[in-house]
Amino acid sequence: MSDFLPKEVLEGLEQARKAKLKRRSRLRVRVGDASYPILRSWETGFALDRENSTHLRGLVDVYDGTKHLYQALIVAAQEDGQEMSFDFKRATPATDKPPLDYDRADDAPVALLPNFH
């Protein structure tokens, strides 16, 4: 039995593997108007398809579907076959509220009502 596969077969297998990873993952990286599907992710970074992500670096937004997860500063780490790995320099979780400059009490009022006397 031979362990050698023709180049065309290997390329076809790699394309099928990438297509499966892209369909399975809802995670995306957005830079401006461009969006790139994340193939794999881990605590300190993620991997994208190498074809269109070699130029990617700097400030990016990471989404799970339409939910904004965090804003991250990334650097290219290494090329691994058909994937490009990126590491986080920082990843700030996205929130729907502005940060507070003080500690808010648990029983603080949500809003103030005007006095109509």
VEXMI-546817 format. One record per atom (N, C-alpha, C): atom name; residue number from 0; y, z, x. Coordinates in Angstrom, 2 decimals, always signed. Layout:
BEGIN
{a CA&k NUM&north Y&up Z&east X} $
...
//
This chain:
BEGIN
{a N&k 0&north -1.18&up +0.00&east +0.84} $
{a CA&k 0&north +0.00&up +0.00&east +0.00} $
{a C&k 0&north +1.24&up +0.00&east +0.88} $
{a N&k 1&north +2.23&up -0.75&east +0.51} $
{a CA&k 1&north +3.43&up -0.89&east +1.32} $
{a C&k 1&north +4.55&up -0.01&east +0.78} $
{a N&k 2&north +5.30&up +0.62&east +1.70} $
{a CA&k 2&north +6.45&up +1.44&east +1.30} $
{a C&k 2&north +7.74&up +0.64&east +1.30} $
{a N&k 3&north +7.66&up -0.64&east +1.59} $
{a CA&k 3&north +8.82&up -1.50&east +1.67} $
{a C&k 3&north +9.10&up -2.14&east +0.31} $
{a N&k 4&north +10.37&up -2.04&east -0.11} $
{a CA&k 4&north +10.79&up -2.72&east -1.33} $
{a C&k 4&north +11.85&up -3.74&east -0.95} $
{a N&k 5&north +11.87&up -4.88&east -1.60} $
{a CA&k 5&north +12.90&up -5.88&east -1.31} $
{a C&k 5&north +14.30&up -5.31&east -1.59} $
{a N&k 6&north +15.27&up -5.87&east -0.89} $
{a CA&k 6&north +16.67&up -5.41&east -1.01} $
{a C&k 6&north +17.17&up -5.50&east -2.46} $
{a N&k 7&north +16.81&up -6.55&east -3.16} $
{a CA&k 7&north +17.26&up -6.74&east -4.54} $
{a C&k 7&north +16.72&up -5.64&east -5.45} $
{a N&k 8&north +15.47&up -5.25&east -5.22} $
{a CA&k 8&north +14.87&up -4.19&east -6.04} $
{a C&k 8&north +15.56&up -2.85&east -5.77} $
{a N&k 9&north +15.83&up -2.55&east -4.50} $
{a CA&k 9&north +16.53&up -1.31&east -4.15} $
{a C&k 9&north +17.93&up -1.27&east -4.77} $
{a N&k 10&north +18.64&up -2.40&east -4.72} $
{a CA&k 10&north +19.98&up -2.46&east -5.33} $
{a C&k 10&north +19.90&up -2.27&east -6.84} $
{a N&k 11&north +18.90&up -2.87&east -7.47} $
{a CA&k 11&north +18.72&up -2.70&east -8.92} $
{a C&k 11&north +18.41&up -1.26&east -9.29} $
{a N&k 12&north +17.56&up -0.61&east -8.50} $
{a CA&k 12&north +17.26&up +0.81&east -8.75} $
{a C&k 12&north +18.50&up +1.68&east -8.59} $
{a N&k 13&north +19.30&up +1.41&east -7.57} $
{a CA&k 13&north +20.52&up +2.19&east -7.34} $
{a C&k 13&north +21.52&up +1.99&east -8.48} $
{a N&k 14&north +21.67&up +0.75&east -8.95} $
{a CA&k 14&north +22.58&up +0.47&east -10.07} $
{a C&k 14&north +22.11&up +1.18&east -11.33} $
{a N&k 15&north +20.81&up +1.20&east -11.58} $
{a CA&k 15&north +20.27&up +1.89&east -12.76} $
{a C&k 15&north +20.50&up +3.40&east -12.65} $
{a N&k 16&north +20.33&up +3.96&east -11.44} $
{a CA&k 16&north +20.56&up +5.40&east -11.25} $
{a C&k 16&north +22.02&up +5.75&east -11.50} $
{a N&k 17&north +22.96&up +4.94&east -10.99} $
{a CA&k 17&north +24.38&up +5.20&east -11.20} $
{a C&k 17&north +24.76&up +5.07&east -12.67} $
{a N&k 18&north +24.21&up +4.07&east -13.35} $
{a CA&k 18&north +24.51&up +3.87&east -14.77} $
{a C&k 18&north +24.03&up +5.07&east -15.58} $
{a N&k 19&north +22.85&up +5.61&east -15.24} $
{a CA&k 19&north +22.33&up +6.78&east -15.95} $
{a C&k 19&north +23.22&up +7.99&east -15.73} $
{a N&k 20&north +23.67&up +8.21&east -14.49} $
{a CA&k 20&north +24.55&up +9.34&east -14.20} $
{a C&k 20&north +25.89&up +9.21&east -14.92} $
{a N&k 21&north +26.43&up +8.01&east -14.99} $
{a CA&k 21&north +27.71&up +7.79&east -15.67} $
{a C&k 21&north +27.60&up +8.05&east -17.17} $
{a N&k 22&north +26.49&up +7.64&east -17.78} $
{a CA&k 22&north +26.30&up +7.86&east -19.23} $
{a C&k 22&north +26.10&up +9.33&east -19.53} $
{a N&k 23&north +25.39&up +10.03&east -18.66} $
{a CA&k 23&north +25.04&up +11.42&east -18.91} $
{a C&k 23&north +26.23&up +12.36&east -18.74} $
{a N&k 24&north +27.14&up +12.05&east -17.85} $
{a CA&k 24&north +28.24&up +12.95&east -17.54} $
{a C&k 24&north +29.45&up +12.68&east -18.42} $
{a N&k 25&north +30.01&up +13.75&east -18.97} $
{a CA&k 25&north +31.25&up +13.64&east -19.73} $
{a C&k 25&north +32.45&up +13.93&east -18.84} $
{a N&k 26&north +32.21&up +14.44&east -17.63} $
{a CA&k 26&north +33.29&up +14.81&east -16.74} $
{a C&k 26&north +33.96&up +13.56&east -16.17} $
{a N&k 27&north +35.28&up +13.62&east -16.11} $
{a CA&k 27&north +36.08&up +12.50&east -15.59} $
{a C&k 27&north +37.21&up +13.04&east -14.73} $
{a N&k 28&north +37.61&up +12.23&east -13.76} $
{a CA&k 28&north +38.78&up +12.53&east -12.94} $
{a C&k 28&north +39.86&up +11.53&east -13.34} $
{a N&k 29&north +41.06&up +12.03&east -13.59} $
{a CA&k 29&north +42.18&up +11.15&east -13.95} $
{a C&k 29&north +43.26&up +11.25&east -12.90} $
{a N&k 30&north +43.72&up +10.08&east -12.49} $
{a CA&k 30&north +44.85&up +9.97&east -11.57} $
{a C&k 30&north +45.79&up +8.96&east -12.20} $
{a N&k 31&north +46.90&up +9.44&east -12.74} $
{a CA&k 31&north +47.80&up +8.54&east -13.46} $
{a C&k 31&north +47.10&up +7.98&east -14.68} $
{a N&k 32&north +47.01&up +6.65&east -14.76} $
{a CA&k 32&north +46.34&up +5.99&east -15.88} $
{a C&k 32&north +44.88&up +5.68&east -15.58} $
{a N&k 33&north +44.46&up +5.84&east -14.33} $
{a CA&k 33&north +43.08&up +5.51&east -13.94} $
{a C&k 33&north +42.16&up +6.70&east -14.20} $
{a N&k 34&north +40.93&up +6.40&east -14.63} $
{a CA&k 34&north +39.93&up +7.42&east -14.91} $
{a C&k 34&north +38.62&up +7.04&east -14.22} $
{a N&k 35&north +37.99&up +8.02&east -13.57} $
{a CA&k 35&north +36.75&up +7.80&east -12.85} $
{a C&k 35&north +35.69&up +8.77&east -13.33} $
{a N&k 36&north +34.49&up +8.30&east -13.69} $
{a CA&k 36&north +33.43&up +9.22&east -14.12} $
{a C&k 36&north +32.87&up +10.00&east -12.94} $
{a N&k 37&north +32.65&up +11.30&east -13.14} $
{a CA&k 37&north +32.07&up +12.15&east -12.12} $
{a C&k 37&north +30.55&up +12.04&east -12.22} $
{a N&k 38&north +29.90&up +11.69&east -11.12} $
{a CA&k 38&north +28.45&up +11.56&east -11.11} $
{a C&k 38&north +27.77&up +12.91&east -10.98} $
{a N&k 39&north +28.25&up +13.74&east -10.07} $
{a CA&k 39&north +27.71&up +15.09&east -9.85} $
{a C&k 39&north +28.88&up +16.02&east -9.60} $
{a N&k 40&north +28.73&up +17.27&east -9.98} $
{a CA&k 40&north +29.77&up +18.26&east -9.70} $
{a C&k 40&north +29.13&up +19.57&east -9.27} $
{a N&k 41&north +29.86&up +20.34&east -8.50} $
{a CA&k 41&north +29.44&up +21.67&east -8.06} $
{a C&k 41&north +30.68&up +22.53&east -7.97} $
{a N&k 42&north +30.53&up +23.76&east -7.60} $
{a CA&k 42&north +31.62&up +24.73&east -7.64} $
{a C&k 42&north +32.81&up +24.34&east -6.76} $
{a N&k 43&north +32.56&up +23.72&east -5.62} $
{a CA&k 43&north +33.64&up +23.43&east -4.69} $
{a C&k 43&north +33.99&up +21.96&east -4.60} $
{a N&k 44&north +33.45&up +21.12&east -5.50} $
{a CA&k 44&north +33.78&up +19.71&east -5.45} $
{a C&k 44&north +32.99&up +18.87&east -6.42} $
{a N&k 45&north +33.01&up +17.56&east -6.19} $
{a CA&k 45&north +32.32&up +16.61&east -7.06} $
{a C&k 45&north +32.07&up +15.32&east -6.31} $
{a N&k 46&north +31.27&up +14.44&east -6.91} $
{a CA&k 46&north +30.95&up +13.15&east -6.31} $
{a C&k 46&north +31.26&up +12.04&east -7.30} $
{a N&k 47&north +31.84&up +10.95&east -6.79} $
{a CA&k 47&north +32.16&up +9.77&east -7.58} $
{a C&k 47&north +31.45&up +8.56&east -6.98} $
{a N&k 48&north +31.44&up +7.47&east -7.74} $
{a CA&k 48&north +30.92&up +6.21&east -7.25} $
{a C&k 48&north +31.82&up +5.75&east -6.10} $
{a N&k 49&north +31.23&up +5.36&east -4.99} $
{a CA&k 49&north +31.99&up +5.01&east -3.78} $
{a C&k 49&north +32.78&up +3.73&east -3.94} $
{a N&k 50&north +32.35&up +2.82&east -4.80} $
{a CA&k 50&north +33.00&up +1.51&east -4.93} $
{a C&k 50&north +34.50&up +1.59&east -5.19} $
{a N&k 51&north +34.92&up +2.44&east -6.12} $
{a CA&k 51&north +36.33&up +2.45&east -6.51} $
{a C&k 51&north +37.02&up +3.79&east -6.27} $
{a N&k 52&north +36.44&up +4.65&east -5.43} $
{a CA&k 52&north +37.05&up +5.96&east -5.26} $
{a C&k 52&north +37.34&up +6.32&east -3.81} $
{a N&k 53&north +37.23&up +5.39&east -2.88} $
{a CA&k 53&north +37.45&up +5.72&east -1.48} $
{a C&k 53&north +38.91&up +6.04&east -1.19} $
{a N&k 54&north +39.83&up +5.52&east -1.98} $
{a CA&k 54&north +41.26&up +5.76&east -1.78} $
{a C&k 54&north +41.75&up +7.04&east -2.44} $
{a N&k 55&north +40.91&up +7.70&east -3.19} $
{a CA&k 55&north +41.31&up +8.83&east -4.02} $
{a C&k 55&north +41.52&up +10.09&east -3.18} $
{a N&k 56&north +42.68&up +10.71&east -3.35} $
{a CA&k 56&north +42.97&up +12.00&east -2.72} $
{a C&k 56&north +44.27&up +12.53&east -3.31} $
{a N&k 57&north +44.48&up +13.81&east -3.12} $
{a CA&k 57&north +45.71&up +14.41&east -3.62} $
{a C&k 57&north +45.48&up +15.15&east -4.93} $
{a N&k 58&north +46.48&up +15.13&east -5.79} $
{a CA&k 58&north +46.46&up +15.88&east -7.04} $
{a C&k 58&north +45.81&up +15.06&east -8.15} $
{a N&k 59&north +44.76&up +15.61&east -8.77} $
{a CA&k 59&north +44.02&up +14.94&east -9.85} $
{a C&k 59&north +43.82&up +15.91&east -11.00} $
{a N&k 60&north +43.51&up +15.36&east -12.16} $
{a CA&k 60&north +43.16&up +16.16&east -13.33} $
{a C&k 60&north +41.70&up +15.92&east -13.66} $
{a N&k 61&north +40.97&up +17.00&east -13.97} $
{a CA&k 61&north +39.55&up +16.90&east -14.30} $
{a C&k 61&north +39.38&up +17.21&east -15.78} $
{a N&k 62&north +38.68&up +16.34&east -16.50} $
{a CA&k 62&north +38.48&up +16.46&east -17.93} $
{a C&k 62&north +37.00&up +16.51&east -18.26} $
{a N&k 63&north +36.68&up +17.24&east -19.32} $
{a CA&k 63&north +35.34&up +17.20&east -19.93} $
{a C&k 63&north +35.54&up +16.56&east -21.29} $
{a N&k 64&north +35.28&up +15.27&east -21.39} $
{a CA&k 64&north +35.62&up +14.53&east -22.60} $
{a C&k 64&north +37.13&up +14.46&east -22.72} $
{a N&k 65&north +37.69&up +15.08&east -23.75} $
{a CA&k 65&north +39.15&up +15.12&east -23.91} $
{a C&k 65&north +39.75&up +16.47&east -23.52} $
{a N&k 66&north +38.91&up +17.42&east -23.19} $
{a CA&k 66&north +39.38&up +18.77&east -22.83} $
{a C&k 66&north +39.78&up +18.81&east -21.36} $
{a N&k 67&north +41.04&up +19.19&east -21.11} $
{a CA&k 67&north +41.55&up +19.30&east -19.75} $
{a C&k 67&north +41.02&up +20.59&east -19.13} $
{a N&k 68&north +40.16&up +20.46&east -18.12} $
{a CA&k 68&north +39.57&up +21.63&east -17.49} $
{a C&k 68&north +40.46&up +22.24&east -16.42} $
{a N&k 69&north +40.89&up +21.42&east -15.46} $
{a CA&k 69&north +41.75&up +21.94&east -14.41} $
{a C&k 69&north +42.45&up +20.82&east -13.67} $
{a N&k 70&north +43.48&up +21.23&east -12.96} $
{a CA&k 70&north +44.21&up +20.34&east -12.07} $
{a C&k 70&north +43.80&up +20.73&east -10.66} $
{a N&k 71&north +43.46&up +19.74&east -9.85} $
{a CA&k 71&north +42.90&up +20.05&east -8.54} $
{a C&k 71&north +43.56&up +19.22&east -7.45} $
{a N&k 72&north +43.61&up +19.80&east -6.28} $
{a CA&k 72&north +44.03&up +19.11&east -5.07} $
{a C&k 72&north +42.75&up +18.81&east -4.30} $
{a N&k 73&north +42.48&up +17.53&east -4.05} $
{a CA&k 73&north +41.20&up +17.15&east -3.46} $
{a C&k 73&north +41.38&up +16.41&east -2.14} $
{a N&k 74&north +40.34&up +16.45&east -1.33} $
{a CA&k 74&north +40.26&up +15.65&east -0.10} $
{a C&k 74&north +38.87&up +15.01&east -0.05} $
{a N&k 75&north +38.80&up +13.82&east +0.53} $
{a CA&k 75&north +37.52&up +13.15&east +0.68} $
{a C&k 75&north +36.69&up +13.91&east +1.71} $
{a N&k 76&north +35.44&up +14.18&east +1.38} $
{a CA&k 76&north +34.59&up +14.97&east +2.27} $
{a C&k 76&north +33.64&up +14.08&east +3.06} $
{a N&k 77&north +32.80&up +13.32&east +2.36} $
{a CA&k 77&north +31.83&up +12.48&east +3.06} $
{a C&k 77&north +31.30&up +11.39&east +2.15} $
{a N&k 78&north +30.81&up +10.32&east +2.78} $
{a CA&k 78&north +30.13&up +9.25&east +2.07} $
{a C&k 78&north +28.64&up +9.53&east +2.13} $
{a N&k 79&north +27.98&up +9.41&east +0.99} $
{a CA&k 79&north +26.54&up +9.65&east +0.95} $
{a C&k 79&north +25.90&up +8.50&east +0.17} $
{a N&k 80&north +25.54&up +7.45&east +0.87} $
{a CA&k 80&north +24.95&up +6.29&east +0.21} $
{a C&k 80&north +25.99&up +5.61&east -0.67} $
{a N&k 81&north +25.74&up +5.58&east -1.97} $
{a CA&k 81&north +26.65&up +4.95&east -2.92} $
{a C&k 81&north +27.64&up +5.94&east -3.54} $
{a N&k 82&north +27.66&up +7.17&east -3.06} $
{a CA&k 82&north +28.56&up +8.20&east -3.60} $
{a C&k 82&north +29.58&up +8.63&east -2.57} $
{a N&k 83&north +30.73&up +9.05&east -3.06} $
{a CA&k 83&north +31.77&up +9.63&east -2.22} $
{a C&k 83&north +31.99&up +11.05&east -2.70} $
{a N&k 84&north +31.83&up +12.01&east -1.81} $
{a CA&k 84&north +32.00&up +13.42&east -2.18} $
{a C&k 84&north +33.43&up +13.86&east -1.89} $
{a N&k 85&north +33.96&up +14.71&east -2.76} $
{a CA&k 85&north +35.30&up +15.26&east -2.62} $
{a C&k 85&north +35.23&up +16.77&east -2.70} $
{a N&k 86&north +36.04&up +17.44&east -1.91} $
{a CA&k 86&north +36.12&up +18.89&east -1.93} $
{a C&k 86&north +37.46&up +19.31&east -2.51} $
{a N&k 87&north +37.45&up +20.46&east -3.20} $
{a CA&k 87&north +38.68&up +21.02&east -3.73} $
{a C&k 87&north +39.40&up +21.80&east -2.65} $
{a N&k 88&north +40.68&up +21.54&east -2.49} $
{a CA&k 88&north +41.50&up +22.44&east -1.68} $
{a C&k 88&north +41.97&up +23.57&east -2.59} $
{a N&k 89&north +42.24&up +23.21&east -3.85} $
{a CA&k 89&north +42.52&up +24.20&east -4.89} $
{a C&k 89&north +42.18&up +23.58&east -6.23} $
{a N&k 90&north +41.79&up +24.42&east -7.17} $
{a CA&k 90&north +41.50&up +23.98&east -8.53} $
{a C&k 90&north +42.08&up +25.02&east -9.47} $
{a N&k 91&north +43.13&up +24.65&east -10.20} $
{a CA&k 91&north +43.81&up +25.55&east -11.11} $
{a C&k 91&north +43.35&up +25.27&east -12.53} $
{a N&k 92&north +42.75&up +26.26&east -13.20} $
{a CA&k 92&north +42.32&up +26.04&east -14.59} $
{a C&k 92&north +43.51&up +25.69&east -15.49} $
{a N&k 93&north +43.28&up +24.74&east -16.38} $
{a CA&k 93&north +44.32&up +24.32&east -17.32} $
{a C&k 93&north +44.31&up +25.27&east -18.51} $
{a N&k 94&north +45.49&up +25.67&east -18.95} $
{a CA&k 94&north +45.62&up +26.52&east -20.13} $
{a C&k 94&north +46.57&up +25.86&east -21.11} $
{a N&k 95&north +46.50&up +26.29&east -22.36} $
{a CA&k 95&north +47.39&up +25.73&east -23.37} $
{a C&k 95&north +48.64&up +26.58&east -23.56} $
{a N&k 96&north +48.80&up +27.64&east -22.77} $
{a CA&k 96&north +49.96&up +28.51&east -22.85} $
{a C&k 96&north +50.65&up +28.58&east -21.49} $
{a N&k 97&north +51.96&up +28.73&east -21.48} $
{a CA&k 97&north +52.63&up +28.89&east -20.18} $
{a C&k 97&north +52.27&up +30.26&east -19.58} $
{a N&k 98&north +52.28&up +30.37&east -18.27} $
{a CA&k 98&north +51.95&up +31.65&east -17.65} $
{a C&k 98&north +53.05&up +32.68&east -17.92} $
{a N&k 99&north +52.64&up +33.93&east -18.06} $
{a CA&k 99&north +53.59&up +35.01&east -18.28} $
{a C&k 99&north +53.99&up +35.62&east -16.94} $
{a N&k 100&north +55.24&up +36.06&east -16.86} $
{a CA&k 100&north +55.72&up +36.71&east -15.65} $
{a C&k 100&north +55.56&up +38.22&east -15.73} $
{a N&k 101&north +54.93&up +38.70&east -16.79} $
{a CA&k 101&north +54.77&up +40.14&east -16.99} $
{a C&k 101&north +53.47&up +40.39&east -17.74} $
{a N&k 102&north +53.05&up +41.64&east -17.78} $
{a CA&k 102&north +51.84&up +42.01&east -18.49} $
{a C&k 102&north +52.18&up +42.21&east -19.96} $
{a N&k 103&north +51.51&up +41.48&east -20.83} $
{a CA&k 103&north +51.77&up +41.57&east -22.27} $
{a C&k 103&north +50.84&up +42.62&east -22.87} $
{a N&k 104&north +51.41&up +43.50&east -23.66} $
{a CA&k 104&north +50.64&up +44.55&east -24.31} $
{a C&k 104&north +49.71&up +43.95&east -25.37} $
{a N&k 105&north +48.56&up +44.57&east -25.57} $
{a CA&k 105&north +47.60&up +44.07&east -26.55} $
{a C&k 105&north +48.13&up +44.12&east -27.97} $
{a N&k 106&north +48.99&up +45.10&east -28.27} $
{a CA&k 106&north +49.52&up +45.24&east -29.63} $
{a C&k 106&north +50.93&up +44.67&east -29.76} $
{a N&k 107&north +51.34&up +43.81&east -28.86} $
{a CA&k 107&north +52.67&up +43.21&east -28.92} $
{a C&k 107&north +52.75&up +42.24&east -30.10} $
{a N&k 108&north +53.94&up +42.14&east -30.74} $
{a CA&k 108&north +54.07&up +41.21&east -31.87} $
{a C&k 108&north +53.96&up +39.75&east -31.39} $
{a N&k 109&north +53.43&up +38.91&east -32.28} $
{a CA&k 109&north +53.28&up +37.50&east -31.96} $
{a C&k 109&north +54.63&up +36.80&east -32.07} $
{a N&k 110&north +55.42&up +37.17&east -33.08} $
{a CA&k 110&north +56.73&up +36.56&east -33.29} $
{a C&k 110&north +57.64&up +37.59&east -33.95} $
{a N&k 111&north +58.93&up +37.35&east -33.88} $
{a CA&k 111&north +59.89&up +38.24&east -34.52} $
{a C&k 111&north +60.42&up +37.55&east -35.78} $
{a N&k 112&north +60.49&up +38.30&east -36.87} $
{a CA&k 112&north +61.02&up +37.77&east -38.13} $
{a C&k 112&north +62.49&up +38.16&east -38.26} $
{a N&k 113&north +63.33&up +37.23&east -38.72} $
{a CA&k 113&north +64.75&up +37.55&east -38.87} $
{a C&k 113&north +64.96&up +38.56&east -40.00} $
{a N&k 114&north +66.03&up +39.32&east -39.91} $
{a CA&k 114&north +66.40&up +40.31&east -40.91} $
{a C&k 114&north +67.30&up +39.63&east -41.94} $
{a N&k 115&north +66.85&up +39.50&east -43.20} $
{a CA&k 115&north +67.61&up +38.82&east -44.25} $
{a C&k 115&north +68.24&up +39.80&east -45.22} $
{a N&k 116&north +68.79&up +40.90&east -44.79} $
{a CA&k 116&north +69.41&up +41.89&east -45.69} $
{a C&k 116&north +70.79&up +41.49&east -46.08} $
//
